[in-house]
Amino acid sequence: MRDLILRLLLAVMLLAFGFSSSMKAQEAAGQAVSAAQPESTARQQFRPTQDTNGSLGDAQTLDALAFAGRLAKENGRILLKDAVTKMSYQLDDQSKARPYVGKQVKVVGKLDLDSNMIYIDRIEPIS
């Protein structure tokens, strides 16, 4: 009987040690991921903007950012094509973009994450 109690006690201790080691490993992995991308950057990157009345809009948008690429006309619409990321972005104001079609530009504006549309603040040619 005494031998059975000792075996049970040893089994419980081994389980507790294994659980503790597993938790420490998960915690260390979480710290490695957060060290690779600071939390403040991740939060800042996907923060919805507010409408003029102070409420959150239906679509989630990023704060004004700069996007670089070439403006191209496809299916009657002018798009910003980023060769590095292989992304294409729609532009809300086609008249602002029209003079730069075919040119490398920097577009500063807010990105709507749902429609992948940039709400243009300004467009500048890249030399």
Secondary structure, 3 states (H helix, E strand, C coil): CHHHHHHHHHHHHHHHHHHHHHHHHHHHHHHHHHHHCCHHHHHHHCCCCECCCCCECCCCECCCEEEEEEEEEECCEEEEEECCCCEEEEECCHHHHHHHCCCEEEEEEEEECCCCEEEEEEEEECC
